[in-house]
Amino acid sequence: MASLRELAARVTQAVRVIRDGNEISAVTARPSDLTTGTRYRQIEQIQLIFRYKKWVKVAASRNASAVAAVPLRVYRVKPARGSVLRGVPVNQTQAQRLRRDSGRVACKHFALREGWEEVTDDRHPLVKVLNNANPECNGFELIEFCQLNMELGGNGYWSEVYGRERYPVELWNLYTQYTEIRPDDSGVVQFYNYGRPENKIAIKADTVTHFKFPNPFEPYYGLAPLAACVEEADLSSKMSEFSQSFLDNGAVPGAVVFLPVSTKDVREQVRQEFDAKYAGTKNTGKVHIISGKDTRVEYPKMDGLQPVLTESEKTVRDTIAACFDMPVGLLNMEEKSLANGKVVIPHWQLIAIKPRCQRIEDKINDKLTPKFREALNDPTLIVAFDNPVDSDEDATAKQINLLTGGKPVMTQNEARAKMGLPPMADDGADDLLPVIQVDPNKQPPGEDKPPGKEESASKSMWQVAHDHECKSLPKAILATVRQMADTLARIFNSFAPEYAANPNAVMMGVNLDITREMVAEIFGAVEEPIATTFLFGFNAGVQQIQEQADYERALMEALSKPAVDFLSGYRLRLANEVTQTYEGRIRAIVQTGITEGNTLPQISATIRAQVPVQSPAAANAIARTETSRALNRGKDMAYQESLITKEREWLLSGNPCKVCRAIHKDYRVAKVGEPFVKKGTVVAGVALDYSDVWGGDAHVQCSCGVAPIIKIPTLAS
């Protein structure tokens, strides 16, 4: 251990470096300068490797295998004159992923050029050596063993073997415990000593690729995750030895000896004998017998020992898991954590596996790939791992649906690009896909085709008219929808800072003042658009009746008192439901932040950033759905006033979803003043649990409608 005087001399030299510009490596602190009492005490590599057991083995091998399982691919810009070596073009979506998720070096390359392709031909030298590193090791084993060395010792080494070519034809892993870095007097690494002490060989530094974890104490060697939990790894082994010894010996290890004669020499002799018998974990549980008159032995109670051991083992396990960047539930394969694998595993992949992949990828692109670029005269060669973070398709779909209110967010060509398929030139391929709130895997028999010609022939005149109406909504209604969407988006954005100020209150549902304030503002904001749409629907209902019967009723220019009373309750329900939906989106953001381990300030910042992005789509979906509902409720009130309309029928849109078609089949006719389907009813496998269905509101942005069934009363009636 360096003395204080030596350390002071190092500091003085460091000051001179800053002032005079001398070699920094000459004054860099060495591990031997560190006190052995620190947590990161200097430990020989071989000693770290010997701790590859129990929880350390599980964590290290699991990380190493996960890194090796991520495909490592070779890319290049497609040659203008073609190439005999096969390649697969990179589509736009893949290129965006590479620019976003690759390592530092690869991201720059992908951003600077276009026209990339993946080299898939095994004859390509770089592809060949990464897939089959040497006669004894394939590509998976090459990366797995390298990463395992880094987990345990902090360092991984690839030694390159050259043939007649100017690029490596074989790659061999070097054992980290047998590798010694040898810099020259200026601090530049010249070669590596490799082998056991009695049989070392020197390997030139330019033929070795050195992977390592960052180390604040040492410029040449990496600091392994294991180095941060050496004490816990040792304690875990000792606890296992203790438990095993306790079971083998079958006796309580601690005893109190009462002697008839108690002098200092006698007590010391007995203590030494007990230490000799019981000291250390391997002597746990042995029985000691002392001869002498009136000697007795009493055993202390051991009831509290097992809880202490259990808690200590848990602490050890948790610390080791944290040092290896692994969730505890994934380390011990806890059933509860595995059940939540869609959250736990992507989180582990994000914080542990992705940075490890990028560390290896960057080092390959810094040290190894340039040798192939020069030898093959291809400056565009680059390697990149696939994104190791699994995407939760179910969660992603739910999140998109929650944030957009079910609004279409993808075209057919965008969907094909995600699947790696070429775009289509068909009409409508770049139009937004209609959202159907139905699981396609639960399609009922006989409902898998749209209505054919035989069905079209039986359509009522109202159905034919509604088909036309769906294709061309009145401009007045469209303007009202836009007005309502803009108003809701403004309200959503204005309340985001207030909800972001206290994420805990959002999760606990105790932000009652903010909730009441938002309900009141939405209640007032939707008054005009809902009233306008309702009035339009009422007059449309009157006109529908007049086209079938001799019905004299002037069109309503202003809302009647029954309509005003009805809309007051309607707006209150709408304001409450919209506020609940908004708070649900905020809670989803908070929950995601908690799952990812973000702090409260980070979660608050995320709320402020995401709400303005999400608000327009969500507001538009709400506006379209609620104006459609108000339109058809207005028609229903017109039917009730007419007295000659006792029932109304469901009209399908031009492109109905399965839910609407099932309603048309099973609930086509309803009495005026009553819903077609009650809230909570399961239709076509889908629970309609948002509200009662009155027409045009079976799901988000439903385009179905209603029409009157006229029954003119006779003189007798």
C-alpha positions in Angstrom: 0.0 0.0 0.0 1.4 3.3 -1.0 2.3 5.7 1.8 0.7 9.2 2.2 4.0 10.7 1.0 3.9 8.6 -2.2 0.3 9.6 -2.9 1.2 13.3 -2.3 4.0 12.9 -4.8 1.5 11.5 -7.4 -0.7 14.5 -6.8 2.2 16.9 -7.3 3.1 15.1 -10.6 -0.5 15.4 -11.7 -0.4 19.1 -11.2 2.8 19.2 -13.3 1.0 17.3 -16.1 -1.7 19.9 -16.3 0.9 22.7 -16.3 3.6 21.2 -18.5 1.8 18.6 -20.6 3.8 15.5 -19.5 2.6 11.9 -20.1 -0.6 11.4 -18.2 0.0 7.6 -17.9 3.1 8.3 -15.8 1.1 9.8 -13.0 -2.1 7.7 -13.2 -3.0 6.0 -9.9 -2.4 2.2 -9.8 -4.7 -0.3 -8.0 -1.8 -0.9 -5.5 -2.3 2.7 -4.4 -5.8 1.9 -3.1 -6.4 0.8 0.4 -7.3 -2.8 0.8 -10.1 -1.7 3.1 -12.2 -0.2 0.3 -15.1 -2.1 -1.3 -13.2 -2.3 -4.6 -10.0 -3.7 -3.1 -7.4 -5.0 -5.5 -8.0 -8.7 -6.1 -6.1 -11.0 -8.4 -8.1 -12.0 -11.4 -7.7 -15.7 -10.5 -9.3 -15.1 -7.2 -12.3 -13.5 -8.9 -12.7 -16.4 -11.3 -12.7 -18.8 -8.3 -15.9 -17.1 -7.1 -17.8 -18.3 -10.1 -20.4 -20.3 -8.1 -23.9 -19.9 -6.5 -25.6 -16.6 -7.3 -22.5 -15.2 -9.0 -22.5 -18.1 -11.4 -26.2 -17.6 -12.1 -26.0 -13.8 -12.7 -22.8 -13.9 -14.7 -23.7 -16.8 -17.0 -27.2 -15.4 -17.5 -25.9 -12.0 -18.6 -23.3 -13.6 -20.9 -25.7 -16.0 -22.5 -28.2 -13.2 -23.1 -25.6 -11.0 -24.8 -24.4 -13.9 -27.0 -28.0 -14.7 -28.0 -28.5 -11.3 -29.7 -27.7 -11.6 -33.4 -24.6 -9.7 -34.5 -24.9 -8.7 -38.2 -22.6 -7.2 -40.8 -23.8 -4.3 -42.9 -22.4 -2.4 -45.9 -23.6 0.1 -48.5 -24.8 -1.8 -51.5 -22.0 -1.8 -54.2 -23.0 0.2 -57.2 -21.7 -2.5 -59.6 -23.1 -5.4 -57.5 -21.2 -8.1 -55.7 -20.9 -11.8 -55.8 -21.5 -11.9 -52.1 -25.2 -12.0 -51.2 -26.9 -9.2 -49.3 -30.4 -8.3 -48.2 -31.5 -4.7 -48.6 -32.3 -2.8 -45.4 -35.8 -1.2 -45.5 -36.6 2.2 -44.1 -37.9 0.9 -40.8 -34.8 -1.3 -40.2 -32.6 1.7 -41.1 -34.4 3.9 -38.6 -33.9 1.2 -35.9 -30.2 0.9 -36.7 -29.7 4.7 -36.4 -31.5 4.7 -33.1 -30.5 1.5 -31.3 -27.0 0.7 -32.5 -23.8 1.6 -30.7 -22.0 4.9 -30.9 -19.8 4.1 -34.0 -22.5 2.3 -36.0 -25.0 5.0 -35.4 -22.7 7.6 -37.0 -22.1 5.3 -40.0 -25.8 4.6 -40.6 -26.7 8.3 -40.3 -24.1 9.4 -42.9 -25.1 7.1 -45.7 -28.2 5.5 -47.4 -28.7 2.3 -49.4 -27.5 -0.2 -46.7 -27.8 -3.9 -47.0 -27.0 -6.8 -44.6 -24.2 -9.1 -45.7 -25.6 -12.6 -45.3 -23.1 -14.6 -47.4 -20.9 -16.8 -45.2 -18.1 -16.4 -47.7 -17.6 -12.8 -46.6 -14.5 -12.8 -44.4 -16.0 -10.7 -41.6 -19.2 -12.7 -41.6 -17.3 -15.9 -41.6 -15.0 -15.1 -38.7 -17.9 -13.8 -36.6 -20.0 -16.9 -37.2 -17.1 -19.4 -36.9 -14.4 -17.9 -34.9 -11.9 -20.8 -34.9 -12.0 -24.6 -35.3 -13.0 -25.0 -31.6 -15.4 -22.1 -31.1 -18.4 -20.7 -33.0 -19.7 -17.1 -32.9 -22.1 -17.7 -30.0 -19.4 -19.2 -27.8 -16.9 -16.5 -28.8 -19.1 -13.7 -27.5 -20.5 -15.7 -24.5 -17.0 -16.6 -23.1 -15.8 -13.0 -23.7 -18.7 -11.5 -21.8 -18.4 -14.1 -19.0 -14.8 -13.1 -18.6 -15.9 -9.4 -18.4 -18.6 -10.2 -15.8 -16.1 -12.0 -13.5 -12.8 -10.3 -14.2 -13.8 -7.1 -15.9 -11.8 -7.9 -19.1 -12.2 -9.9 -22.3 -9.6 -10.5 -24.9 -9.7 -11.7 -28.6 -6.4 -12.8 -30.1 -6.4 -12.5 -33.9 -4.8 -15.1 -36.1 -3.8 -14.0 -39.6 -3.2 -16.2 -42.7 -1.9 -14.9 -46.0 -4.6 -12.3 -46.0 -4.4 -8.9 -44.3 -7.4 -9.6 -42.1 -7.9 -12.0 -39.2 -9.1 -15.5 -40.2 -9.5 -16.8 -36.7 -10.4 -15.2 -33.3 -9.5 -16.8 -30.0 -10.6 -15.9 -26.5 -7.8 -15.3 -24.0 -8.4 -16.3 -20.3 -8.5 -13.0 -18.4 -6.8 -14.5 -15.3 -3.8 -15.4 -17.5 -3.5 -12.2 -19.4 -1.2 -9.4 -18.4 -1.1 -5.9 -20.1 2.4 -4.6 -20.7 2.7 -0.9 -21.5 6.0 0.8 -22.5 7.6 3.7 -20.6 5.2 6.2 -22.2 2.2 4.2 -21.0 1.2 2.9 -24.5 0.3 -0.8 -24.5 2.9 -2.7 -26.6 2.0 -6.3 -26.0 0.2 -8.8 -23.8 1.8 -11.5 -21.7 -0.4 -14.6 -21.9 -0.2 -17.9 -20.2 0.6 -19.5 -16.8 3.5 -18.0 -14.9 5.9 -20.8 -16.0 5.0 -20.6 -19.6 4.1 -17.1 -20.8 4.1 -15.8 -24.4 4.1 -12.2 -25.7 1.3 -11.2 -28.1 1.5 -8.0 -30.0 -1.0 -5.4 -28.9 -2.3 -4.7 -32.5 -3.4 -8.3 -32.8 -5.5 -8.2 -29.6 -9.0 -6.7 -29.2 -9.5 -5.8 -25.5 -13.0 -5.5 -24.1 -13.4 -4.1 -20.6 -15.8 -2.5 -18.2 -15.0 1.1 -17.1 -12.7 1.3 -14.1 -12.1 4.6 -12.2 -9.1 3.2 -10.4 -7.0 1.7 -13.3 -6.3 2.9 -16.9 -5.5 -0.6 -18.3 -7.8 -3.2 -16.7 -11.6 -3.1 -16.4 -13.5 -3.4 -13.1 -15.8 -6.4 -13.0 -19.3 -6.3 -11.5 -18.1 -9.1 -9.3 -15.5 -6.8 -7.8 -18.3 -4.7 -6.2 -19.8 -7.7 -4.4 -16.8 -9.8 -3.4 -17.8 -9.7 0.3 -21.3 -10.9 -0.5 -20.1 -13.7 -2.8 -17.7 -14.9 0.0 -20.5 -14.6 2.6 -22.8 -16.6 0.5 -20.3 -19.4 0.3 -19.6 -19.3 4.0 -23.3 -19.4 4.8 -23.6 -22.5 2.7 -20.7 -24.1 4.5 -22.2 -23.2 7.8 -25.6 -24.8 6.9 -24.0 -27.9 5.5 -21.8 -28.3 8.6 -24.7 -27.8 10.9 -26.6 -30.6 9.1 -23.6 -33.0 9.0 -22.8 -32.7 12.7 -26.3 -32.7 13.9 -25.8 -30.7 17.1 -26.2 -27.1 18.3 -22.8 -25.4 17.8 -22.9 -23.0 20.8 -22.6 -24.1 24.4 -22.0 -22.5 27.8 -19.7 -24.5 30.1 -20.0 -24.2 33.9 -16.9 -25.3 35.8 -16.7 -26.1 39.5 -13.3 -24.3 39.6 -12.9 -21.2 37.6 -9.4 -19.7 37.5 -8.0 -17.6 34.7 -5.8 -20.5 33.4 -8.7 -23.0 33.5 -11.0 -20.6 31.6 -8.3 -19.9 29.0 -7.6 -23.6 28.5 -11.4 -24.3 28.0 -11.8 -21.4 25.7 -8.8 -22.6 23.5 -10.3 -26.1 23.4 -13.7 -24.7 22.3 -12.0 -22.5 19.7 -10.1 -25.5 18.3 -13.3 -27.5 18.1 -15.8 -25.0 17.0 -14.0 -22.1 15.2 -14.9 -21.8 11.5 -17.9 -22.8 9.5 -16.6 -26.4 9.0 -16.7 -27.1 12.8 -20.3 -26.0 13.1 -22.4 -28.4 15.3 -19.7 -30.5 16.8 -20.2 -31.8 20.4 -17.5 -31.1 23.0 -17.1 -33.2 26.2 -15.2 -32.0 29.2 -14.2 -34.3 32.1 -14.4 -33.1 35.7 -16.5 -33.2 38.8 -19.7 -31.2 38.7 -19.2 -30.0 35.1 -22.3 -29.3 33.2 -23.0 -27.9 29.7 -26.0 -25.8 28.7 -27.0 -25.0 25.1 -28.4 -21.6 24.3 -31.6 -21.4 22.2 -31.1 -21.2 18.5 -34.6 -20.2 17.5 -33.5 -16.8 16.2 -30.6 -18.1 14.1 -32.6 -19.3 11.1 -34.4 -16.0 10.5 -31.1 -14.2 10.6 -29.5 -16.6 8.1 -32.5 -16.3 5.8 -32.5 -12.5 5.9 -28.7 -12.5 5.4 -29.0 -14.8 2.4 -31.7 -12.5 0.9 -29.5 -9.4 1.4 -26.5 -11.2 -0.2 -28.7 -12.3 -3.2 -30.1 -8.8 -3.6 -26.7 -7.2 -3.6 -25.3 -9.6 -6.1 -28.3 -9.1 -8.4 -27.9 -5.3 -8.2 -24.1 -5.5 -9.0 -24.8 -7.6 -12.1 -27.7 -5.3 -13.2 -30.2 -8.1 -12.9 -33.7 -8.0 -11.3 -33.7 -10.2 -8.2 -36.8 -12.1 -9.4 -34.9 -13.0 -12.6 -31.9 -14.1 -10.7 -33.7 -16.6 -8.5 -36.4 -17.4 -11.1 -39.1 -16.3 -8.7 -42.5 -17.4 -9.9 -44.1 -14.0 -9.2 -41.4 -12.2 -11.3 -41.6 -14.7 -14.1 -45.4 -14.1 -14.2 -44.6 -10.4 -14.7 -42.0 -11.3 -17.3 -43.3 -8.8 -19.9 -42.2 -6.1 -17.5 -39.2 -7.6 -15.8 -37.4 -9.1 -18.8 -37.5 -6.0 -21.1 -36.3 -3.9 -18.1 -33.3 -6.2 -17.6 -32.6 -6.2 -21.3 -32.7 -2.4 -21.4 -30.4 -1.7 -18.4 -28.1 -4.6 -18.6 -28.0 -6.4 -22.0 -28.3 -3.5 -24.4 -25.3 -1.5 -22.9 -23.2 -4.7 -22.8 -24.0 -5.4 -26.5 -23.2 -1.8 -27.4 -19.8 -2.0 -25.5 -18.8 -5.1 -27.5 -20.2 -3.7 -30.8 -18.3 -0.4 -30.4 -15.0 -2.1 -29.7 -15.3 -4.4 -32.7 -16.1 -1.4 -34.9 -13.2 0.5 -33.4 -10.5 -2.2 -33.5 -11.5 -5.2 -35.7 -13.8 -4.0 -38.5 -11.2 -1.3 -39.8 -8.8 -4.2 -40.7 -11.4 -5.8 -42.9 -12.4 -2.4 -44.5 -8.8 -1.8 -45.5 -8.1 -5.3 -46.7 -11.4 -5.6 -48.7 -11.4 -2.0 -49.9 -14.9 -1.4 -48.5 -15.0 1.6 -46.2 -18.7 1.1 -45.4 -18.3 -2.2 -43.5 -19.9 -2.0 -40.1 -21.3 -4.5 -37.5 -24.3 -4.0 -35.3 -26.3 -6.1 -32.8 -30.1 -6.4 -33.2 -32.1 -4.5 -30.5 -31.9 -6.9 -27.5 -35.0 -5.4 -25.8 -38.1 -7.4 -26.5 -41.1 -5.3 -27.5 -44.3 -6.2 -25.7 -46.7 -6.3 -28.6 -49.8 -6.5 -26.3 -48.6 -3.7 -24.1 -47.7 -1.6 -27.2 -51.1 -2.1 -28.7 -52.9 -1.3 -25.5 -50.7 1.8 -25.0 -51.4 3.0 -28.6 -55.1 2.4 -28.1 -55.1 4.2 -24.8 -53.1 7.2 -26.0 -55.0 7.7 -29.3 -58.5 6.6 -28.1 -58.5 3.9 -30.8 -57.8 6.4 -33.6 -56.1 4.8 -36.7 -52.4 5.3 -36.5 -50.9 3.2 -39.3 -51.3 2.7 -43.0 -51.1 -0.6 -44.8 -47.7 0.3 -46.2 -46.4 1.3 -42.8 -47.6 -2.1 -41.5 -45.8 -3.9 -44.3 -42.6 -1.9 -43.7 -42.7 -3.1 -40.1 -42.8 -6.7 -41.4 -40.0 -6.1 -43.9 -42.4 -6.3 -46.9 -42.2 -4.0 -49.9 -44.9 -1.2 -50.3 -48.1 -1.6 -52.3 -49.2 0.7 -55.1 -52.9 -0.1 -54.5 -55.4 2.7 -53.9 -55.8 3.3 -50.2 -52.5 1.6 -49.2 -51.3 4.9 -47.7 -54.7 5.6 -46.0 -55.0 5.1 -42.2 -56.3 1.6 -41.4 -59.7 1.5 -39.7 -59.5 0.6 -36.0 -61.8 -2.4 -35.1 -62.0 -2.9 -31.4 -62.3 -6.6 -31.7 -59.8 -9.5 -31.3 -59.4 -11.0 -34.8 -58.7 -14.4 -33.3 -62.2 -14.6 -31.9 -64.1 -14.1 -35.2 -67.4 -15.9 -34.9 -68.3 -18.4 -37.6 -70.0 -17.0 -40.6 -68.9 -13.4 -39.8 -65.6 -13.3 -41.6 -66.8 -11.7 -44.8 -68.3 -8.3 -45.5 -71.8 -8.1 -46.8 -72.1 -9.4 -50.4 -74.5 -8.7 -53.2 -77.2 -10.9 -51.7 -77.1 -8.8 -48.5 -77.0 -5.5 -50.4 -80.2 -6.3 -52.2 -82.1 -6.5 -48.9 -81.0 -3.2 -47.6 -83.6 -0.7 -46.6 -83.8 2.7 -48.2 -82.5 4.2 -44.9 -79.5 1.8 -45.0 -78.7 2.9 -48.6 -79.0 6.6 -47.6 -76.8 6.0 -44.5 -74.1 4.4 -46.7 -73.9 7.7 -48.6 -74.0 9.8 -45.5 -71.0 7.8 -44.0 -69.0 8.7 -47.1 -69.8 12.4 -46.9 -70.6 13.8 -43.5 -72.0 17.3 -43.4 -69.4 20.0 -43.3 -71.1 21.7 -40.3 -70.6 18.5 -38.3 -67.0 18.1 -39.4 -66.3 21.7 -38.3 -67.9 21.0 -34.9 -65.7 17.9 -34.5 -62.6 19.9 -35.2 -63.7 22.6 -32.8 -64.4 20.2 -30.0 -61.1 18.3 -30.6 -59.0 21.5 -30.5 -60.8 22.5 -27.3 -60.2 19.2 -25.6 -56.5 19.1 -26.6 -56.0 22.6 -25.2 -57.6 21.5 -21.9 -55.5 18.3 -21.8 -52.3 20.3 -22.3 -53.2 23.0 -19.7 -53.8 20.4 -17.0 -50.6 18.4 -17.7 -48.4 20.6 -15.4 -50.8 20.3 -12.5 -50.9 16.5 -12.7 -47.1 16.4 -13.3 -46.6 18.4 -10.1 -47.6 15.4 -7.9 -47.4 12.0 -9.6 -48.0 10.2 -6.3 -51.4 11.9 -6.0 -52.3 10.7 -9.5 -51.5 7.1 -8.6 -53.4 7.3 -5.3 -56.4 9.1 -6.8 -56.3 11.9 -4.2 -56.0 14.9 -6.5 -59.7 15.6 -6.1 -59.4 19.4 -6.5 -57.7 19.1 -9.9 -60.2 16.5 -11.0 -63.2 18.7 -10.1 -61.6 21.6 -11.8 -61.0 19.6 -15.0 -64.5 18.2 -15.0 -66.0 21.7 -14.7 -63.9 23.0 -17.6 -64.7 20.1 -19.9 -68.4 20.4 -18.9 -68.4 24.0 -20.1 -66.2 23.5 -23.1 -68.3 20.8 -24.8 -71.6 22.6 -24.4 -71.6 24.3 -27.8 -70.3 21.4 -30.0 -72.6 18.9 -28.3 -75.7 21.1 -28.5 -75.0 21.9 -32.2 -74.6 18.2 -33.0 -77.7 17.2 -31.0 -79.8 19.9 -32.7 -78.6 18.7 -36.1 -79.5 15.2 -35.2 -82.9 16.2 -34.0 -83.7 18.0 -37.3 -82.3 15.0 -39.3 -84.7 12.7 -37.3 -87.6 15.0 -38.1 -86.8 14.9 -41.8 -86.4 11.1 -41.8 -90.0 10.8 -40.4 -91.4 13.4 -42.8 -90.0 11.4 -45.8 -92.1 8.4 -44.8 -95.2 9.9 -43.3 -97.4 13.0 -43.3 -95.8 14.6 -40.3 -95.9 18.3 -39.7 -93.2 19.5 -37.5 -91.1 22.6 -37.9 -87.4 22.1 -37.7 -86.0 23.1 -34.3 -84.0 26.3 -34.4 -83.2 26.3 -30.7 -83.1 23.6 -28.1 -86.3 22.9 -26.2 -86.3 22.6 -22.4 -86.4 18.8 -22.5 -83.4 18.8 -24.8 -81.5 21.3 -22.6 -82.3 19.2 -19.5 -81.1 16.1 -21.3 -77.9 17.6 -22.6 -77.0 18.9 -19.1 -76.9 15.4 -17.7 -75.2 14.2 -20.9 -72.4 16.8 -20.7 -71.8 15.9 -17.0 -71.4 12.3 -17.8 -69.1 13.1 -20.7 -67.0 15.4 -18.6 -66.5 12.8 -15.9 -65.7 10.0 -18.3 -63.2 12.1 -20.3 -61.5 13.2 -17.1 -61.3 9.6 -15.9 -59.8 8.5 -19.3 -57.3 11.4 -19.1 -56.2 10.5 -15.6 -55.9 6.9 -16.7 -53.4 8.0 -19.4 -51.5 9.9 -16.8 -51.4 6.9 -14.4 -50.1 4.8 -17.3 -47.2 7.2 -17.7 -46.5 7.2 -14.0 -46.7 3.4 -13.8 -44.3 3.0 -16.7 -41.8 5.4 -15.0 -42.0 3.5 -11.7 -41.4 0.2 -13.5 -38.3 1.7 -15.3 -37.0 3.0 -12.0 -37.3 6.7 -12.8 -37.4 9.4 -10.1 -40.4 11.6 -9.4 -38.8 14.6 -11.2 -38.1 12.3 -14.2 -41.7 11.1 -14.2 -43.1 14.6 -14.0 -40.9 15.7 -16.9 -42.2 12.7 -18.9 -45.8 13.7 -18.3 -45.1 17.3 -19.4 -43.4 16.0 -22.6 -45.8 13.2 -23.6 -49.2 14.8 -22.9 -48.9 17.4 -25.7 -47.9 14.6 -28.1 -50.8 12.3 -27.1 -53.5 15.0 -26.7 -54.4 15.7 -30.4 -55.1 12.1 -31.3 -57.0 11.4 -28.1 -59.0 14.6 -28.3 -59.9 13.9 -31.9 -61.1 10.3 -31.1 -63.3 11.6 -28.2 -64.7 14.4 -30.3 -65.7 12.1 -33.2 -67.2 9.5 -30.9 -69.2 11.9 -28.7 -70.5 14.0 -31.6 -71.7 10.8 -33.3 -73.5 9.8 -30.0 -75.0 13.2 -29.6 -76.2 13.2 -33.3 -78.1 9.9 -32.8 -79.4 10.9 -29.4 -80.9 13.9 -31.1 -82.6 11.7 -33.7 -84.0 9.5 -30.9 -85.6 12.6 -29.2 -87.2 13.5 -32.5 -88.6 10.0 -32.8 -90.1 10.2 -29.3 -91.8 13.6 -30.0 -93.4 12.3 -33.2 -95.6 9.7 -31.4 -95.7 7.7 -34.6 -92.2 6.3 -34.2 -92.1 3.7 -31.5 -89.0 1.9 -32.7 -85.8 2.6 -34.5 -83.4 0.4 -36.4 -79.6 0.1 -36.5 -77.9 1.2 -39.7 -74.6 -0.3 -40.6 -71.7 1.9 -41.9 -70.2 1.2 -45.3 -67.3 -0.8 -43.7 -68.7 -2.2 -40.5 -66.7 -4.0 -37.8 -67.7 -7.3 -36.4 -69.2 -5.8 -33.3 -71.5 -3.5 -35.3 -72.5 -6.3 -37.6 -73.4 -8.5 -34.6 -75.5 -5.7 -33.1 -77.3 -5.3 -36.5 -78.0 -9.0 -36.6 -79.1 -9.6 -32.9 -80.2 -6.1 -31.7 -81.2 -4.4 -34.9 -84.5 -2.9 -33.6 -84.9 -1.0 -30.3 -87.7 1.0 -28.8 -87.2 4.8 -28.9 -85.9 6.2 -25.6 -84.1 2.9 -24.9 -80.5 1.8 -25.9 -79.9 -0.9 -28.5 -77.5 -2.7 -26.1 -77.1 -2.3 -22.4 -73.7 -1.5 -20.9 -71.7 -4.6 -20.0 -73.3 -6.8 -22.7 -70.9 -9.1 -24.5 -71.3 -8.8 -28.3 -69.2 -10.9 -30.7 -66.8 -11.7 -27.8 -66.4 -8.0 -26.8 -67.7 -6.6 -23.6 -69.3 -3.2 -24.3 -68.5 -1.7 -20.9 -68.1 2.0 -21.7 -71.7 3.0 -21.7 -75.1 2.0 -23.1 -75.1 1.8 -26.9 -77.7 4.2 -28.5 -76.4 4.1 -32.1 -73.2 5.1 -33.8 -71.3 4.6 -30.5 -70.5 0.9 -30.3 -66.8 1.7 -30.3 -64.4 4.6 -30.9 -65.2 6.4 -34.1 -68.2 4.2 -34.9 -69.9 5.4 -38.2 -73.2 3.4 -37.8 -76.5 5.3 -37.5 -80.2 4.9 -36.7 -83.4 5.3 -38.7 -87.1 5.5 -37.6 -89.6 2.6 -37.9 -92.9 4.4 -38.7 -96.1 3.0 -37.4 -99.0 5.4 -38.3 -101.8 4.9 -35.6 -105.2 3.9 -36.8 -108.4 5.7 -35.9 -109.3 3.1 -33.3 -105.9 3.4 -31.7 
